């Protein structure tokens, strides 16, 4: 025993000497137990000496574990084990593999009755599912983890502000700005996880209020400006010049929204200058550069526009190699940057008369916008919450039904007892009233559950309609662009004097007219969206008109959506005259009675078309 004590004392002396030589260990030794958790998590997430060298990391963890055992800090020991078990997140695993790793570690924690580490693991699994665009599974784990961690509170979970912020950030990126704001305010009430998160919390509040201001007006614009300025003040307090610039750049968005180009340009220039000076090892201002290009495009200063457009792409490519740029959320930042870049490039090349390049950027913009819309319009988040709420109500109903059964047993017992004691009539009366009240509550809860289920079905239908409208709108926009290009080619043809050049232009016009906006792949996606909105239409067609051809089926689907003959011809790649002939053949083929049924089927639940 004496030898063991001597060895333990010697080890602690050696550890104390190591702590004196290592600023991190020295700082950890002096910190409170709660702050030790935050210090360890930050260090093993941000220090490249540890994140890029497993041996260094594990040696340091051994020293920290020894400190935890010496001081009786069991929570520190458990978090060190968590950091070690999930160290491979710094490697080359895919997002799905990282999520699976965290869930495996979480299951081991559950088996060891460590509810806290299990919840932390579920949170990070949800983050990686979100990065993989699997929003249903992402929010399933994020919400479950959030419920557990919030029930434990800041006393047991010192880094709680981080988890609340990251959940809010995900809500922001699926377009639920009000929930994001609620979570961000809650996160701000707790001690900041680190300076960067303290700044980002205020900045993201500004971003969320900016989005709401687009539909709710001046009140939210003022709130957005307040939180951007608060983010700048917080950044100044921590001496973070880069974030002073980033918050200024976001403030510029408000000025751009108000078309105050002078104020927007001044804020962007401050952001760009600070970003170029201090962002080399973190994030260079590629987004700021493309926003400056957008302002110059709005002012028709095309030389400045193309200069900053080029600068933004150079900075974006340099950022791709940055460690900070590969943290949570970088994929989402990429999408918003590329969307802005494609839009400004489209405007620039259109203004310069380079229509093929303008169309190419427009096509890229359409594809990216559709992908962002799918995420922002994703109702899986809402459905997960509502399903959870329904399950809660159903659980409450089961409890009430169990109480009802107990009361029924009591009722019959009293009934038998009435033979012996007439005085029990009073108790029987009260029991009857209680039973009636419980039946009423059960009926109310069941009706509420049915209403919730009905709302889910209605929301899914509304979302399906929105998806179909976005698809059709994109086709209309491409159609309009082809009209513009065709008209400009016609003007160019009139200016050309040489016959062979006129012939080339005529061929280009004809190719545009013959092109099909609705390819086979597009048709499959179009049909999938259409059937979500009108699930019985195509089945009824097949039942009533068994010999209808695929071409006629496509035509009837477009008629159902109220699309006119000229637009149909563009979408299907055939002439308007062919459309009219197909309609005529269909009427003749179907006969009078069938045509009447078809008219009713086309008119069913279909609003008046908005396009002439």
N, C-alpha and C positions, 0 to 999 in steps of 0.2 A: 504493500500500500504506500509506503514511504517513497519507493522508487517511482510509482505512478504519479504521486503528487509532485515529486521533484521534476519529473519529465514535463508535467503540465505547466509547472511554474517556468521552466526553461523555455518551453514553447511560447508562452505568453510574453516573456522577456524578448525573445527573438521577434515575435510579432510586433511588439511595441517599437523595437528598433526599426523594423521594416516600415511601420507607419510613419515614423519620423522622416524616413528617407523618401516616402511616397506621399505627395500632397493629397491624393485621392483617399488613401487609407487614413491619413491624419484628419482630414475633413470628416470622414465617416465616423471615426472614433468620437469626435466631439459633438456629432449631431444627435438630435432626439431620435427615439426609435421610429417615429413616423417619417421624419425627414430622411432617415437611412434608406427606406424603401425607394423614395423618389430619387435620391442620389444614385443608388445602384442601377435603377431602371434607365435613367438618363445616360449614365456612363456607358452601360453596355449596349445602348442604342446609337450613340453618337461618336464614341471614341474609336477612331480607325485602328489604333494599336490593338484594341480588343475585338472589334467586329471583323477584322481581316486576319486575325491570327488566333486560332483555336487554343494553342498551347498557352499563349499569354493570358487569354481569357480564363481558361480553366485554372491556371495557377493563381490568378487574382481571386477567383471565386473561392478557392480553397482557403485563402487568407481571410476573406470576408466571412465564410462559414465558421471559421475558428473564432473570429470576433463574436459572432452571434451566439455560439455555444458558451463562450466565456462569460458573456454578459446576460445570458438567459433570454436572448431575443429569438424566440422560436419562429416568429413571423419572418425575420430576416433570413433565417436558414431555409424556410420554405420557399421564399421568393428566389433565393440563390439556386435552389434545385430547379425551379421553374425556368430561370434564365439558361441554365445548363441544358436542360432537356429540350428546349426550343431553340438552341443556338443555330441549328441548321437553317433558320429563316434568313440568315445572312448569306447563304450559299446560292446555288443555282436551281433550287426547287421551283416548280411552277406554283402559281397562286393556289390551284386546287390541292397540290401536294402539301403546301404550307398549311392550308386549312385542315387537311386530314391529320397532319402532325399535331396541331394544337388540340384537335378533338381527342386524339389518342392520349396525349399528356393530361387532358382534362378528365378523361375517364379514369386514369390512374389516380388522379387527385380525389375523385369521388369515392373510389374504393378505399382510399386512405382517410375518408371523412373530412377532406379539406375542401369545404364548399367554396371558399374564397378563390383559391387558385383555379378550381374547376370553372367558376364563373369568368375569371380573367381569360382563361383559355377559350371559352365560348365566344367572348368578345372578339378576340383576335381572329378566330376562325371566321366569324361573321365579316370582319374587315376584308379578309382575303377572298371570301365568296363575293363580296361587293366589287372588289377589283376585277373579279372574273365575270362580272355582269350577271351573276346568279342572285338576283335581288330577293327572290322568295326565301331561299335558304339563308341569305345574308341577314335579313331582318328577323328570321326565326331565331337565329342564335344571338343576334345583337339585342333583341328585346328581352329574351330570357335572361341573358347576362345582366342587362341593365336593371331588371327587376330585382335580381339577387343582390347586386352590388349596392343599389340604392337602399335596400332594406337593411343592409349592414351599416351604411352610413360612413361619413368621413373618418370617424374614430377608428374603424377597422380597415378602411380602404383609403389610405392617404392620397393615392393618385386618382381619386374619383373624378376630379375635374377633367382629367384627360379622357376618360371613357365617355363622359357626358358630351364633351366637345366633339369627339370623333363620331358619335351617334348623330349629333346635330348636323355635322358636316355631310353625312350621308343623306339625311333628310333634305338638306339644302340641294344636293345634286339630283334628287328625284323630284324636285319641285314643290316639296311640302315646306314652304318657307315659314309658316306660322308655327309648326311643330319645332322646326329648327331654332326659331327665336326663343321659344319657351325653354328648350334645353340649354341654349347658350346663356341665357340669363341665370339659369340654375347653376351652370358650370362656373360663371363669374362670381357666384357667392362663396365658392370654396377657394382655398389657397391654390395658386397657380402651380401647375405641374412643372413648368419651366418658363423663362421669359418669353420664348417664342410663342408658346401657347397662350400666354396672357395677352400678347399683342394680337394674335390671330383670332381670339375670341371676340374682341372688339371689332376687328376688321370684318369678320364673317357676319356679325350682327349688321354692320353697315351694308354688306352685300345682300343679305336677306331683305332688309328694309328697302334697298334699291329695287329689287325685283317686285316687291309688293307695291311700291310707289307707281309702277307702270299701270296698275289697275285701280289703285286706291287714292292716288293723288298726293297733294302737297304735304299733308301731315306726315306721311311716310318718307317723303323726300327729306324733310327736315330731320327726322330721326336718323336716316341714313347718313346725312352730313354730320350729325352730332357724333355718331359712333366712329366714322372715319377720322374725325378730328381727335377723338379719344384714343383711337389706335395710334395716331401720330404722337400724342402726348405720352402714351405708355412706352412707345419705342424710344422716345427721347429720354425718358426716365431710365431705361435700361442701356442707353447709349448705342442703340441699334440704328445706324444711319440707313442701312438698306431698307428696313421696314418703314422708316419715315418716308422714303421714296415710294414704296409700294402702296402705302395708305394714301399718299398724294395722287398716285395713278388711279386708284379706285375712286377718289373724290372727283377726278377728271371725268369718270363715267357719268356722274350726275350732271356735270356741265355739258357733256356731249348729248345727254338725253334732253337737256333744255336748249340745245343748239347754241350754247354760249361758247363758240369756238375759241375765242381769245382766252377766256379763263381756263378752258380745257387744255389748250396748248401750253399755257404757263405751268399748270400742274404736271402735265406729262413730261415737260422738259426737265423739271426738278426730279421727277421719278427716274428719268432716263440717265441724267447726270450721276445721281447717287447710285443707281444700279450698276452703271459701268465702272464706277470707282470702287464699290464695296461688294459687288455681287459675284466676283470672279470665282470664289470658292464656294458659293452657295447657289444663287439663281440669277442669271444675267437677264436684263429687261427685254426679252423678246416680245412679250405681250404689250409692253409699253410702246415699243417701236412700231408694232403693227397698228396700235391705236393712233399713234402720231400720223402714220400713213393714211388712216381713215379720215382724220381731221383735215389733212392736206387735200385729200380727194374731195371732201365736202366743199372745200374752198377752191377747187379746180386748179390747185398748184401741183401739177402732175410730176414735175421733176423732183420736187421734195417728196412726193408720195412714193415714187418708185425707189428713191434712195432708201427711205426708211423701211419699205417693203423688203428690199434686199437685206438690209441690216437685221431685220427681225428674223429672217430665215437663218442667217449666219449664227446669230445668238441662240436660236432654238437648237440648232445642231450641236453647238458647244454645250448647251445645257444637258443634252442627252447623256453626256459622259459624267455629269456631276453627281456626287453621292447624295446630296440634298434633294436633287430633282427626282430621285428614284424612291422617295418616301411615299406613304399613303397619299393618294390624291393626284399623283403626277399624271396618270392616264387621263383623268378628267380635265386637268389643266391643258394637256395636249389637245384634246378635242375642241375646247373653247378657243384655243389659240388658232388652230388650223381652220376652224369655221370663219374666224375674223379674217385670216389671211386669204382664204379662197374668195371671200366676198369683196375685199379691197382689190385683189388681183383681177377679179371679174370686171369691176368698175374701171380699173386702169386700162385694160386691154380693149374694152368696149369704147372708151373715150379715144383711144389711139387708133381705132378702126381695125384692130386685129380680132375679127369676129370668131375665127376657129379657136383661138386660145381663150377668148372670153367664154365661149360655149363649154370648152373643156373644164374651166374653173367652175362654171355654173353647175355642171354635172357633178363634180366633186363636192361642191357645196350642198347640193340636193341630197346626195347619199349620206353625207355626214350629218346633216340636219335631221334626216329621217332616223338615224341611229340615236341621236341625242333625244329626239322626241319619244322614241320607244322607251328610253330609260325614264325620262321625266314624266311620261304618261303612264308609267308602269303602276298598275293598281295592286300589284302583289303586296306592296307594303300595307296598303289600306285593308286588303282582304285578310292578311295575316292578323292584323289587329282586331278586325271585326269577327273573324272566326274564333279568336281567343275570347272575345266578349260573349259570343253566342255560347261557347263551351262553359263560360262562367255562369251564364243564366241557366243553362241546362243543369249544371251542378247544383245551383240554388234550388231549382225546381225539384230535383231528386231529394234534397234535404227536406224540403217542405212536404213532399209526398211521404217520406219516411215518418215525419212527425204526424202526418194525417193518419197513417196506419196505426201509429201508437195511440192517437186520440180515439180512433174507431174501436180499438180494443178496450180502451177505458170506457167508451160509451156503452158497449155491451156489458161490461162488468157492472156498471152502475145500473143498467137495465135489470140484470139479475138481482142486484142488491135491493131494488125497489120492492121486491116481494117481501123482503125482510124488514127494510127500514124505509118508511115513507118519507122520512126527512131528506133522503138523498135526491129527491126531485129537483131541488135547487141546484145541486152539483151537475145533474144531468142537463139542466137548462143551460148552464154556463158552458158545458162541454159542447153542446149543440151549436151555440153561437160561435165558439172558437173554431169548430169544424167548418162552419159556413164561411168564416173569414178566411180560413186557410185555403178553401176551395176557390174563393174569389182571387186570392193572391196567386194561386197556381194558374188560373185562367189568364190573369193579367200577364204573368211571366211568359206563358206559352204564346200569347198574342204578341208580346214584345219580341220573342225569339223569331216568330214567323215574319214580323215586320223587318227585322234585321236581315233575315235570309232573302226577303223580297228585295230589299235595298241592294244587297250584293249582286243579285241577278240583274237588276236595273242598271247598276253601275257598270257591270261587265258589258251589257248591251251598249250603253253610252260610249264606253271606251272603244268598243268594236266599231261603232259609227264614226267616232273621231279618227280612228286609224284609217278607215276607208276614205273619209273626206280628205285626209292628208295625202293619201296615195293619188286620189283623183286630182287634187289641187296641184300636185307635182306634175302630173300629166298635162294639166292646163297650162302651167308655167312653161314647160318645155315646148308645148304647142305654140304659145305666144312668142317664144324666142325664135322658133323656126319661121314663124310668120315675119318677124322682124328681119331675120337674115335673108329670107326670100325676097322681101321688099327691097332690101339694100342691094341684093344681087341684080334685081330688076333695074334699079337705078343705075348700077354700074354697067349693065348691058347696054343701056341707052347711050351711055357716054363712050363706049368702045366702038370704034369704026371698023376694025378688022373683023372679017367674018369668022375666022377660026377662033378668035377670042370670044366673040358672041356665042359661038357654038359651045365652047367650054363652059361659059356661064350658064347657058341654057341647060346643059347636061347637069351641072351642079344643082340648078333649081329643080330639075326633074327628080334627081336623087333625093333631095330633101322632101319633095312631095310624095315620093314612093316609099320613104322610110317609115318603118312601123315603130310607134312609141311604145306599143304594148307587145313586147317580145314574148316568146313561149315561157321563159323564166318569169317575166313580169306577170304574165297571165296567171301562172300558178299562184304567185303571191296575191295578185288581185282577186282571184277566185276564193282563196282562203279567207281574205278579209270580208269579201262580199257575203260568203256563207255564214260568217259569224253574225252579220247584221240581218240577213234574210235566210234563215236556215231551212225554210220549207220551199223556197221558190224553185230551185233547180229540181228537187225531188218531185214536186207537183208537175213540172214540165214533162219529166220523163214518164210519169204515170199517165198523164193526159195525152201526150204526143210522143209515143214511143219511138217514132222514126225521125225525130228531129235531129238535124246534123250538128256537128260541133260549131261550124261557122254561124248557123242560125242561133245556136245557144248563146254564143258570144254576143251576137247582135241584140238578143232579147235582154241579156244582162245589162248592156249599156243603155238600152231603152228604159229599163227599170230604174236606172239612176238619172234619167232625164237628160242624157247627153245628146246634143243635136247631131245632125247628119254630117256636117263638115268636120266636127271634132271626132266623130266615130271613124271617118275615113282616115284621119291622121293616126289615130290609135291603132287601127287594124291594118294600115298600110295598103288600102285600096281606095279607089276613086269614089267620090260622092254618088256618081251615077250607079256604081256597083251596089252601094248601100240601098239606093232606092229600088233597084231591080230585085234585090234579095227580099226587101219588105213586100214587094208586089207578089213574088213567087210564094212567100209564106202565107199571105192572105188567101191566095188561090188554093194553096195546098191544104190549108186548115179548114176552109169552108166557113160558112156564116156562123153556125152554132159554136164551133171551136174558137173562132175569132172573138166572139162575144166573151167566152170564158177567159181567153188570153188577156183581153182588155181589162177585165175585172182583176186578174192575177197581177198585171202590171201596176194597176192603180192601188192595190192593197197596201195600206200603211205607208204610202209614199207621198212626201210633201211635194208641192209645186217646185219645179226645177228653178234654180237661181241663175242658170246660164242660158243665154238666148241662143 
